[in-house]
Amino acid sequence: MAEVVVFGIAGEDHLWLADLKAGTVTRIDPPKQGALADADTLRKSGCTVVKTVNLAAAASSADAVFGGYMDG
């Protein structure tokens, strides 16, 4: 099972690292080279990049998530 997940939010320039084991989320500097940098460039141009994640959804608040609601 994955220990960490890197994600970006549409409209934001930076990426986030969620450490699933530690239960933390940390803002990370944009990668300068390699596959993650390539994926970041693609997402900034409007593409969606997914690898071994089978659900990702934005919500307006944690309460909305616990209530079963997902934005658009």
C-alpha positions in Angstrom: 0.0 0.0 0.0 1.1 3.5 -0.7 2.7 5.4 2.2 2.5 8.9 0.7 0.5 10.7 -2.0 1.5 13.8 -3.9 -1.3 16.0 -5.1 -2.0 19.4 -6.6 -5.2 21.5 -6.6 -6.3 23.1 -9.8 -5.5 26.8 -9.8 -2.6 26.4 -7.2 1.0 26.4 -8.3 2.4 24.2 -5.5 2.1 20.5 -4.6 1.2 18.8 -1.4 2.6 15.6 0.2 0.2 13.6 2.3 2.0 11.1 4.6 -0.7 8.5 5.2 1.2 6.7 8.0 1.9 9.9 9.9 -1.4 11.5 9.1 0.2 14.8 7.9 0.0 17.0 4.8 2.9 19.2 3.9 3.3 21.8 1.1 6.3 20.8 -1.0 8.5 22.9 -3.4 7.8 22.4 -7.1 10.1 19.6 -8.5 12.7 20.9 -10.8 13.5 17.7 -12.8 12.4 14.1 -13.3 9.0 12.4 -13.7 7.3 14.4 -10.9 8.4 17.7 -12.6 7.0 16.5 -15.9 3.7 15.5 -14.3 3.5 18.9 -12.5 4.1 20.7 -15.8 1.3 18.7 -17.4 -1.2 19.4 -14.6 -0.4 23.1 -14.7 -1.3 23.1 -18.4 -4.7 21.6 -17.5 -4.1 17.9 -17.8 -5.1 15.4 -15.0 -2.3 13.1 -14.0 -3.3 10.0 -12.0 -1.2 7.0 -11.0 -2.5 4.3 -8.6 -5.1 6.6 -7.0 -8.7 5.5 -7.7 -10.6 8.3 -6.0 -9.8 12.0 -5.6 -12.4 14.6 -5.0 -12.5 18.2 -3.9 -14.9 19.4 -1.3 -15.6 22.7 0.3 -15.1 21.5 3.9 -14.4 18.4 6.0 -18.1 18.6 7.1 -19.2 18.2 3.5 -17.0 15.1 3.1 -18.3 13.5 6.3 -21.8 14.3 5.0 -21.1 12.5 1.8 -21.0 15.5 -0.5 -18.4 16.1 -3.2 -18.1 19.3 -5.2 -18.6 19.1 -9.0 
